[in-house]
Amino acid sequence: MKTNRRESRTPLAVVVNDDVTQLKLLSALLTKGGFRATSFTSAAEALAHMHQHGAPDIVVTDLYMPELDGWRFCRLLRSPEYKQLNAIPVMVISATFSGETTSRITTELGADAFLSAPVDGRELIETANALLQGDRLCHPARVLIATDDPALSEALENIFAENGYEPLPVPSFGEIQKTLEKGFPDVFILEHHLLDDTGNEIIDELHSQHTDCVCVIIADDPNPELALSWMRRGAAAYLRKPFAPEYLIEVCARARREMSLLRVEDLLDRRARAEREHEKHTQSIFRAAPVGIGVVVRRVFTEVNDKFCAMTGYAREELIGRTSRMIYPSDADYEFVGREKYRQIESSKTATGTVETRFLRKDGNVIDVLLSSTAIDPDDPSMGITFTALDITERKRMETELRESRQLLRDVLDTVPVRVFWKDRESRYLGCNLACARDAGLSRPNDIVGKDDYQMGWKDQAEKYRADDKEVMESGYSKLGYEETQSTPSGGLIWLRTNKVPLRNEQGDIIGVLGTYEDITEQKRISHALHINAEQLSLSLKAGRVGIWEFWPFQDKVFFNETWFTILGYAPDEMPQHYNTWRDLLHPDDQPLAEAYVQKHIQTGSDFDLQFRMKSKNGEWRWIQACGYVVERAQDGKAEHITGTHTDITERKLAEIALRESEERFRGIYEISPVGIAVINTRTQQFIEANEGFLRIVGYTLEELRQLTVKAITHPEDWPREQAYNQDYTAGKFDKYELEKRFVRKDGEIRHVIVAADFLHFGKPPRALACGTIVDITERKQAEEERESLQEQLIQAQKMESIGRLAGGVAHDFNNMLAVILGQTEMALEQIAPESQLRKDLQEIELAAQRSVELTRQLLAFARKQTVSPKTLVVNDAVENMLKMLKRLLGENIELVWNPGENLWPVLIDPSQMDQILINMAVNAHDAIAGPGQLRIETGNMIFDEAAGKTLPGISPGEYVQLSVSDTGCGIDEKLLEHIFEPFFTTKAEGRGTGLGLSTVYGAVKQNGGHITVESAPGKGTRFRIFLPRAQDSQASAVETSAYQGAASGETVLLVEDEPAILQLTRRVLEKYGYTALTAASAQEALAMAEKHAGPIHLLLTDVVMPGMNGRDLFENIRLVRPDIKVLYMSGYTGDTLLNHGVNNTSPDFLQKPFSIKILVDKIRERLDS
């Protein structure tokens, strides 16, 4: 059973070889293959080591070694003395034996395998592994023991088996013959008394045919002649009984060894003779080889042949032992060869490599070399490299010349204007030039190779082309200069002029066809066109009435064709063909100039173009244009032969005259036109021409204008729009060019214009010109702007009126409710102790109500419905009275700068409105300034004349006081400025503004006949300017009366109010202050009460707007029955609503809701005491 001895550990190999190099090589190969190798140069040392340390897994040994050789070493390994080593696989390695001999030697040695040196590394490892797996590559030696002595037979059988033989015992001669028929043994032990004549023949056969068999005779007969006879027949030894069996074993081993040695000597002799012959052959090849041959070890020369020396120019002695770097022209060449050659050797199965390189000869010349190399030992290239070197300098030169020659031929073929191609006997293309390939729709000439005409773009003509090829090849004659058509890959058809000749090889055999062709399509077209043109020219000359003439000045000879006469109304035979005929028909005014002109060109030999008049048959003078062309000149350059044409240009000349007159008329219109007219170059945008009208608009002279472009005098803000408009017009997006824009005059004034323009199409080639008319619309634009400003003011006024109605109605109802809240709160406060929490809560209610009153005032002021009491005041005083409050509103981060004007005029305005303007301006500035900033207030007197309306639209001429408020806040965007005074418009965060601040300011200013402007930009702050009319002396302030205070003196007051809450509250107030209060909820009820009440009624306190009858009418009706009664009106309405009911809200007998209790009782006291 085979076992794997390598499963659990690394196998151990004992290597024995007296050659240290071979010993190291074998040990290295075994180690690389996975073995542990123990090396010995002596078999005796190896035996001693194994006896002491135990058996290895395998023994690898040489044969020929000093002292104990391989035969004896192997025999000892199989002997009883070394029984523990008997089973070790033994591998013998020797360079002495090869072929069939190795198997016999292995058997004789008792070894298990034999490898011939030099050994292959892979084979060594494979064989060793096979032996470890239990495979025995050789069989034990067979020994035939022929004796009839059973005891001797058994003894010999045992001893031979113990020594590794396979014993074959036979007891009789008959058995001997049967055994030998199966094959001769390695050893034959024969007892002499079993021999007869046949036996002698067996020995003879052994000697002659089976020399490898060792025959040993054993006998009892001491006769030496008998022994000599057997030895002569071929017996290897003779033993006389008795003998020790071990001695027989030694005799057999020695005989087998001697026999092997004899064979080895014979083999060595034959091998030596063969090697000497091989060496002679090798040396002769080495010397006679036409290529350089050599050997290098680590790139140092160890051997070179004569050819290599001749190739390099060095003697053998100069190369041997020196590095090969000496024959390379550069380090780069040397390193490349080393790197590339060894790479090929290591990667190639045959361990060879070939490179092209250069050698530097001793004389300094460089040659090209093909260098081939192979490793002496494929497994170890460092052992040396054998190389061959072939000088390919001449071949490389010829290849270069051939390549250059082929490229030159290709360049010539690709340059010639004709197409060239060549085909084989089957009409298949072998090649063509570039022009032919392009005709075929191919990118390269090589793409045509192998194709035939059926595969080309001209497949429709393939049959004809192939027939022409066949005709040329079969006849051996050329076919030249014939015309034919060819289809193109794109589907077109062209004309060719083709040539085909036989294509022959060096022996003169026709191997194909060589062809050329040229594309004559254009020639055919031109030829046809020339023919057509000649016919058309003849017809055109007649139809176009062009006369032809020829003149030979020095021969006094002329020729006029038929048309020359007919354009003047003559028949050709009416006048002679003579120079004088032409001269006599010339107009007398033109004759001298025309003749002199012609004579001048005759002398100079130059062509000419001349116009003159000739007399027609009907007496009219016809304008003729004569063109002369010199056909022949004399040696001195004078014209000897002139030909030319006569063309009747009468109509054209008349048209030119009419055009010139028309141009003069147009020029007059152009110059005096009030509309600007200008011509520009559309490519450069420069002015070419302009009339006086345009020069007046822009203020430049014509010379100055021609140095400018359109852009230079266009307002910068209009130029991008004009460029886009021009591009759209050029692209055809609209048919009519009409653009409104602004020009900047030379003096800087802005002029608004409308430009209408179009391109001018004349000249050859057409010039890039455009002509435009320019209308100055500056005054019209100003009028439109004023109209738009007035329209905006009207819209704003209408808007304010609409919102005013709403504000008045809301204020009435709101004032009524506030009157109740404020009154009830005041009444309650008078009844509660100062320290009470409820008193504080009521005070908060009172404060909220007062704020609501202020909001209502703002709403009414915005709608201009607020009840105001204008007074004459000085704005400086009003501002100074508000400075402390304004500073508190602005806070510490904002600086307040106050610059009052001197000698300021008074203005007429309600002081509360002035306060409201200042407060709203301050609040607006505070919200606009994010961090530290400044609010500047300035005043001054201003006078506006008529011209001021252009800069401040809407302001009337007169004297004004200016209040300027500017801040350093965030500024306002231009789009937002349009809405800044609109009601409820605000840019503040939700909940921070009502949108009534600036609209209230706007309403207050307008209500007092003033004007307000604003200037602002993001990041640059805001400036408001308010202009209030100067108050005249007659507009004195109303005298303020001091308030009356005190209780009633028993007076009776008739109170009329349709709102129950106000009615009850007012009644309580009257009674509290000692008045007798008569209350009525309507006018009808009040009339009835006035008639029925028995006592006096001192005052009528009535609401103005009530159902059925208003307060004014009620007063008039009551006064009819009580003439002494006084009246005090009260209302939540203001302005026009009160006037419509006959009450003036500025009158002393009016009280505006809501009001406090103090104001009410003071007003009542005031009316009663008036």
Long-range contacts (C-beta under 8 A, 24 or more apart in sequence): 1-134, 2-133, 2-134, 2-135, 3-134, 4-132, 4-133, 5-57, 5-132, 6-34, 6-57, 6-129, 6-132, 10-34, 10-35, 10-36, 11-35, 11-36, 11-57, 11-58, 11-132, 12-36, 12-37, 12-38, 12-56, 12-57, 12-58, 13-37, 13-38, 13-56, 13-57, 13-58, 13-59, 13-60, 13-128, 14-38, 14-40, 14-46, 14-49, 14-50, 14-56, 14-58, 14-59, 14-60, 15-39, 15-40, 15-60, 15-61, 16-40, 16-41, 16-42, 16-43, 16-46, 16-59, 16-60, 16-61, 16-62, 16-65, 16-73, 17-41, 17-61, 17-62, 17-65, 17-93, 18-42, 18-62, 18-65, 18-66, 19-62, 22-62, 22-117, 26-60, 26-93, 26-119, 26-124, 29-119, 29-121, 29-124, 29-125, 29-379, 30-60, 30-124, 30-125, 30-128, 32-121, 32-125, 33-121, 33-124, 33-125, 33-128, 33-129, 34-125, 35-128, 42-66, 42-67, 42-68, 43-67, 43-68, 43-69, 43-70, 43-72, 43-73, 44-68, 46-73, 47-73, 47-76, 47-77, 47-82, 50-82, 50-85, 51-82, 51-84, 51-85, 54-84, 55-84, 55-85, 55-87, 55-88, 56-88, 57-88, 57-89, 57-132, 58-88, 58-89, 58-90, 58-91, 58-128, 58-131, 58-132, 59-88, 59-89, 59-90, 59-91, 60-91, 60-93, 60-128, 61-90, 61-91, 61-92, 61-93, 62-92, 62-93, 62-94, 63-92, 63-94, 63-96, 63-105, 64-94, 64-96, 70-94, 70-109, 71-108, 71-109, 71-253, 71-257, 71-260, 74-109, 74-110, 74-111, 75-109, 75-110, 75-163, 75-253, 77-110, 78-110, 78-163, 78-164, 79-162, 79-163, 80-162, 80-163, 86-164, 89-113, 89-131, 89-132, 89-136, 91-115, 91-127, 91-128, 91-131, 93-117, 93-119, 96-264, 96-267, 96-268, 97-264, 97-267, 101-263, 101-267, 103-138, 104-212, 105-260, 106-137, 106-138, 107-138, 107-139, 107-140, 107-141, 107-186, 108-141, 108-186, 108-256, 108-257, 108-260, 110-140, 110-141, 110-163, 110-164, 111-138, 112-136, 112-137, 112-138, 113-137, 113-138, 114-138, 118-377, 121-379, 139-166, 140-164, 140-165, 140-166, 141-165, 141-166, 141-185, 141-186, 141-187, 141-256, 142-166, 142-168, 142-185, 142-186, 142-187, 143-167, 143-168, 143-185, 143-186, 143-187, 143-188, 143-189, 143-252, 144-168, 144-170, 144-176, 144-179, 144-180, 144-185, 144-187, 144-188, 144-189, 145-169, 145-170, 145-189, 146-170, 146-173, 146-175, 146-176, 146-188, 146-189, 146-190, 146-191, 146-194, 147-171, 147-189, 147-191, 147-194, 147-218, 148-172, 148-191, 148-194, 149-191, 152-191, 155-245, 156-189, 156-245, 156-248, 158-245, 159-245, 159-246, 159-248, 159-249, 160-187, 160-249, 163-249, 173-198, 173-199, 176-202, 177-202, 184-210, 184-213, 185-213, 186-212, 186-213, 186-214, 186-256, 187-213, 187-214, 187-215, 187-216, 187-252, 187-256, 188-213, 188-214, 188-215, 188-216, 189-216, 189-218, 189-248, 189-252, 190-215, 190-216, 190-217, 190-218, 191-217, 191-218, 191-219, 192-217, 192-218, 192-219, 192-220, 192-221, 192-226, 192-230, 193-219, 193-220, 200-233, 203-230, 203-233, 203-234, 203-235, 204-233, 204-234, 206-234, 207-233, 207-234, 208-234, 211-259, 212-259, 212-263, 214-252, 214-255, 214-256, 214-259, 216-248, 216-251, 216-252, 216-255, 218-243, 218-248, 289-388, 291-388, 291-389, 291-390, 292-388, 292-389, 292-390, 292-391, 293-386, 293-387, 293-388, 293-389, 294-319, 294-386, 294-387, 294-389, 295-376, 295-384, 295-385, 295-386, 295-387, 296-324, 296-384, 296-385, 296-387, 297-382, 297-383, 297-384, 297-385, 298-382, 299-323, 299-324, 299-325, 299-338, 300-324, 302-384, 308-389, 311-359, 311-361, 311-367, 311-369, 311-389, 311-391, 312-359, 312-361, 312-362, 313-361, 313-362, 313-363, 314-362, 318-362, 326-360, 327-359, 327-360, 327-361, 328-357, 328-358, 328-359, 328-360, 329-358, 329-359, 329-360, 329-366, 333-357, 333-358, 337-371, 341-371, 341-373, 341-385, 342-381, 345-373, 345-374, 345-375, 345-381, 345-385, 346-381, 350-374, 350-378, 351-375, 351-378, 351-381, 356-392, 359-389, 367-391, 367-393, 368-392, 368-393, 368-395, 368-396, 410-445, 414-445, 417-518, 418-516, 418-517, 418-518, 419-516, 419-517, 419-518, 419-519, 420-514, 420-515, 420-516, 421-448, 421-514, 421-515, 421-516, 422-503, 422-512, 422-513, 422-514, 422-515, 423-469, 423-503, 423-512, 423-513, 423-515, 424-511, 424-512, 425-473, 425-510, 425-511, 425-512, 426-452, 427-452, 427-453, 427-465, 427-466, 427-469, 427-470, 427-513, 428-452, 430-512, 439-486, 439-488, 439-519, 440-489, 441-488, 441-489, 441-490, 457-487, 457-488, 457-489, 457-490, 458-486, 458-487, 458-488, 459-487, 460-487, 461-485, 461-486, 461-487, 468-498, 468-500, 469-500, 469-513, 469-515, 472-500, 472-501, 472-502, 472-513, 473-502, 473-510, 473-512, 473-513, 476-502, 476-510, 477-502, 478-502, 483-520, 486-517, 494-519, 494-521, 495-519, 495-520, 495-521, 495-523, 495-524, 496-520, 544-647, 545-647, 545-648, 546-645, 546-646, 546-647, 547-645, 547-646, 547-647, 548-643, 548-644, 548-645, 548-646, 549-582, 549-643, 549-644, 549-645, 549-646, 550-641, 550-642, 550-643, 550-644, 551-579, 551-628, 551-641, 551-642, 551-643, 551-644, 552-640, 552-641, 552-642, 553-602, 553-638, 553-639, 553-640, 553-642, 554-634, 554-640, 558-582, 564-646, 567-622, 567-624, 567-646, 567-648, 568-614, 568-615, 568-616, 568-617, 568-622, 569-616, 569-617, 569-618, 570-617, 582-614, 585-614, 585-615, 586-612, 586-613, 586-614, 587-612, 587-613, 587-614, 587-615, 587-621, 589-613, 594-626, 598-628, 601-628, 601-630, 601-639, 601-642, 602-638, 602-639, 602-642, 603-638, 604-637, 604-638, 605-630, 605-633, 605-634, 605-637, 605-638, 605-639, 606-630, 606-639, 611-649, 611-653, 622-648, 622-650, 623-648, 623-649, 623-650, 623-652, 623-653, 624-648, 624-649, 625-649, 675-773, 675-774, 675-775, 676-753, 676-773, 676-774, 676-775, 676-776, 677-771, 677-772, 677-773, 677-774, 678-705, 678-771, 678-772, 678-774, 679-760, 679-769, 679-770, 679-771, 679-772, 680-710, 680-769, 680-770, 680-772, 681-767, 681-768, 681-769, 682-759, 682-768, 682-769, 682-770, 683-768, 684-709, 685-709, 685-710, 685-711, 688-769, 693-774, 694-774, 697-743, 697-745, 697-751, 697-753, 697-774, 697-776, 698-743, 698-745, 698-746, 698-751, 699-745, 699-746, 699-747, 699-749, 700-746, 704-746, 713-743, 713-744, 713-745, 714-741, 714-742, 714-743, 714-744, 715-741, 715-742, 715-743, 715-744, 715-750, 717-742, 718-742, 737-772, 740-777, 743-774, 750-778, 751-776, 751-778, 752-776, 752-777, 752-778, 752-780, 752-781, 753-777, 753-778, 782-950, 785-953, 786-949, 786-953, 789-953, 789-954, 790-953, 790-954, 793-954, 796-981, 799-982, 800-862, 800-863, 800-864, 800-1003, 800-1006, 803-862, 803-863, 803-983, 804-863, 804-864, 804-865, 804-1135, 805-863, 806-863, 807-859, 807-860, 807-862, 807-863, 807-865, 808-860, 808-863, 808-865, 808-1133, 808-1134, 808-1135, 808-1136, 808-1137, 810-859, 811-856, 811-859, 811-860, 811-865, 811-1132, 811-1133, 811-1134, 812-1105, 812-1131, 812-1132, 812-1133, 812-1137, 812-1153, 813-1132, 814-852, 814-856, 814-1132, 815-853, 815-856, 815-1132, 815-1152, 815-1153, 815-1154, 816-1059, 816-1061, 816-1062, 816-1132, 816-1153, 816-1154, 818-849, 818-852, 818-853, 818-856, 818-1153, 818-1154, 819-1062, 819-1065, 819-1132, 819-1153, 819-1154, 819-1155, 820-1059, 820-1061, 820-1062, 820-1065, 821-845, 821-849, 821-1154, 822-846, 822-849, 822-850, 822-853, 822-1154, 822-1155, 822-1156, 823-1062, 823-1065, 823-1066, 823-1069, 823-1154, 823-1156, 823-1157, 824-1065, 825-849, 826-1156, 826-1157, 827-1065, 827-1068, 827-1069, 827-1072, 827-1157, 849-1154, 853-1154, 855-994, 855-996, 857-912, 857-916, 858-916, 858-994, 858-996, 858-997, 858-1000, 859-996, 860-1134, 860-1135, 861-913, 861-916, 861-1000, 861-1003, 861-1004, 861-1007, 862-983, 862-996, 862-999, 862-1000, 862-1002, 862-1003, 863-1003, 864-1003, 864-1006, 864-1007, 864-1135, 865-1134, 865-1135, 865-1136, 865-1137, 866-913, 866-1007, 866-1134, 866-1135, 867-1134, 867-1135, 867-1145, 867-1146, 867-1150, 867-1152, 868-910, 868-912, 868-913, 868-1007, 868-1146, 869-910, 869-1038, 869-1146, 870-908, 870-909, 870-910, 870-1008, 870-1035, 871-908, 871-909, 871-910, 871-911, 871-1037, 871-1038, 872-906, 872-907, 872-908, 872-1031, 872-1035, 872-1036, 872-1037, 873-906, 873-907, 873-909, 873-911, 873-914, 873-1037, 874-904, 874-906, 874-907, 875-904, 875-907, 875-914, 875-939, 875-961, 875-963, 875-1028, 876-900, 876-901, 876-904, 876-939, 878-911, 878-914, 878-915, 878-918, 879-918, 879-937, 879-939, 879-963, 882-915, 882-918, 882-919, 885-919, 886-918, 886-919, 886-922, 886-935, 889-919, 889-922, 889-923, 889-926, 890-922, 890-925, 890-926, 890-935, 891-926, 893-929, 893-931, 893-932, 893-933, 894-925, 894-926, 894-929, 894-932, 894-933, 894-934, 894-935, 895-932, 895-933, 895-934, 895-935, 896-934, 896-935, 896-937, 897-934, 897-935, 897-936, 897-937, 898-937, 899-936, 899-937, 899-938, 899-939, 900-938, 900-939, 901-938, 901-939, 901-940, 901-941, 901-962, 903-941, 904-939, 904-940, 904-941, 904-961, 905-941, 905-959, 905-961, 905-1030, 905-1031, 906-1030, 906-1031, 907-961, 907-1008, 907-1028, 907-1029, 907-1030, 907-1031, 908-1008, 908-1029, 908-1031, 908-1035, 909-1004, 909-1008, 909-1028, 910-1008, 913-1004, 913-1007, 913-1008, 916-1000, 916-1001, 916-1004, 917-963, 917-1001, 917-1004, 917-1005, 917-1026, 918-965, 920-997, 920-998, 920-1000, 920-1001, 921-965, 921-1001, 921-1024, 923-997, 924-967, 924-997, 924-998, 924-1022, 925-965, 925-967, 925-969, 925-1022, 927-969, 927-988, 927-992, 927-993, 928-967, 928-969, 928-970, 928-971, 928-1021, 928-1022, 929-967, 929-968, 929-969, 929-970, 930-969, 930-970, 933-967, 933-968, 933-969, 934-967, 934-968, 935-965, 935-966, 935-967, 936-964, 936-965, 936-966, 936-967, 937-963, 937-964, 937-965, 938-962, 938-963, 938-964, 938-966, 939-963, 939-964, 940-964, 941-1030, 942-1027, 944-1027, 952-1011, 952-1013, 952-1027, 954-1011, 955-1011, 955-1027, 958-1029, 958-1030, 959-1029, 959-1030, 960-1010, 960-1011, 960-1027, 960-1028, 960-1029, 960-1030, 961-1027, 961-1028, 961-1030, 962-1025, 962-1026, 962-1027, 963-1025, 963-1026, 963-1028, 964-1023, 964-1024, 964-1025, 964-1026, 965-1023, 965-1024, 965-1026, 966-1021, 966-1022, 966-1023, 966-1024, 967-1021, 967-1022, 967-1023, 968-1021, 969-1021, 969-1022, 970-1018, 970-1019, 971-1016, 971-1017, 971-1018, 971-1019, 971-1020, 971-1021, 971-1022, 972-1014, 972-1016, 972-1017, 972-1018, 972-1022, 973-1018, 974-1017, 977-1014, 977-1016, 980-1014, 981-1012, 1001-1026, 1041-1166, 1043-1158, 1043-1162, 1043-1166, 1044-1162, 1044-1165, 1044-1166, 1044-1169, 1045-1158, 1045-1161, 1045-1162, 1045-1165, 1046-1165, 1047-1073, 1047-1074, 1048-1073, 1048-1074, 1048-1075, 1049-1074, 1050-1074, 1050-1076, 1051-1075, 1051-1076, 1051-1098, 1051-1099, 1051-1168, 1052-1076, 1052-1077, 1052-1078, 1052-1093, 1052-1095, 1052-1096, 1052-1097, 1052-1098, 1052-1099, 1053-1077, 1053-1078, 1053-1097, 1053-1098, 1053-1099, 1053-1100, 1053-1101, 1053-1164, 1054-1078, 1054-1080, 1054-1086, 1054-1089, 1054-1090, 1054-1093, 1054-1097, 1054-1099, 1054-1100, 1054-1101, 1054-1102, 1054-1118, 1054-1125, 1055-1079, 1055-1080, 1055-1101, 1055-1102, 1056-1080, 1056-1081, 1056-1082, 1056-1083, 1056-1085, 1056-1086, 1056-1100, 1056-1101, 1056-1102, 1056-1103, 1056-1106, 1056-1111, 1056-1114, 1057-1081, 1057-1102, 1057-1103, 1058-1082, 1058-1103, 1058-1106, 1058-1107, 1059-1103, 1062-1103, 1062-1153, 1066-1101, 1066-1160, 1069-1157, 1069-1160, 1069-1161, 1070-1101, 1070-1164, 1073-1161, 1075-1164, 1082-1106, 1082-1107, 1082-1108, 1083-1108, 1083-1109, 1083-1110, 1083-1111, 1083-1113, 1083-1114, 1084-1108, 1084-1109, 1086-1114, 1086-1118, 1087-1114, 1087-1117, 1087-1118, 1090-1118, 1090-1121, 1090-1122, 1090-1125, 1091-1121, 1096-1122, 1096-1124, 1097-1122, 1097-1125, 1098-1125, 1098-1126, 1098-1168, 1099-1125, 1099-1126, 1099-1127, 1099-1128, 1099-1164, 1099-1167, 1099-1168, 1100-1125, 1100-1126, 1100-1127, 1100-1128, 1101-1128, 1101-1130, 1101-1164, 1102-1127, 1102-1128, 1102-1129, 1102-1130, 1103-1129, 1103-1130, 1103-1131, 1104-1129, 1104-1130, 1104-1131, 1104-1133, 1104-1138, 1104-1141, 1104-1143, 1105-1131, 1105-1133, 1105-1137, 1105-1141, 1110-1141, 1110-1142, 1111-1141, 1111-1143, 1112-1141, 1112-1142, 1112-1143, 1113-1142, 1126-1167, 1126-1168, 1126-1170, 1127-1167, 1128-1163, 1128-1164, 1128-1167, 1130-1155
